[in-house]
Amino acid sequence: MSLPVLRWPADRPLRAVFMGTPAFAVPSLRALARAATLVGVVSQPDRPRGRGLTSQPSPVAAAAAALDVPVLRPPTVRDDAVRAELAAWRPDVLVVAAYGKILPPPILALPILAPINVHASLLPRHRGAAPIAAAILAGDTETGVTIMLMREEMDAGEVLLQRASPIGPEDTTATLTATLADLGAAALVEAIERIRTAGLTPIAQDAARVTYASRLGKEAGRIDWSHPAVTIARAVRAYSPWQSAYSSLGGRTVKILTAKVAAPGGASAAPGTIVGGPERLMVATGSGTLELVTVQAEGRKALPAAAFLAGARLEAGARFT
């Protein structure tokens, strides 16, 4: 069953409510403020941040305050009082970008036109909480953003507009997040403009092509040296900046901040064994050799591999575990 074209009269104000939390969502918030009448913003509560762990607003809440827009920061949006506050804003459209919580049907039903989402992948590939890292881990050469209708099922709504972006060989989650944040904002503006002119036709996702990007846990970055060097190099990029790929050497945790494949095939030693030196930190893997370029030992600052080797005084046959 096809859905009607999404359209709004060009001569009628479009009242928008935005929901988002991290820095990724800030460009979309600012773009929406230019493209529509932004009447309110919802973000997650203030959290302890920084070295002093002082309570600070989320990047979206701080940006909304700078725009002089009303901000709600409820612990949950499932409270009837929160829903009533949102309803009082009388939104025509609800725009969500990385809010961080599943929205219940009563919230999704609030806007007159539709609830729409800015998602950092080319759906139906990489639905879920960590689509950018998932694209790097999978070895994708392309990613992008999707503007989609929201449904109760996560990231399953109809696609309204997509814009693609290449994944470079040195891209990390940090660099791609910045790229897609700006691309998402531009795509959102384009979608709003088309809604107010020719309209946008919702297109159902191909269920046969769905993949999922699970939320990353603290153990996700632990390196399994039995994996191929190519796979581990992707993991180093995918877990930068959080929580970094890491391993243990001599009983101490070592973060692997940057790395590259030195040799893609063959095995020169047991996986995890350091086979290079004194200037290059080369590690054997399940298939091929990985060169560690920048590392950070537990309690120390990040160092180039040569400086790390000079101070580590490793014995022959030292091995990451």
Order of alpha helices (4+ residues) and beta strands (2+ residues): beta-alpha-beta-beta-beta-alpha-beta-alpha-beta-alpha-beta-beta-alpha-beta-beta-alpha-beta-alpha-beta-beta-beta-beta-beta-alpha
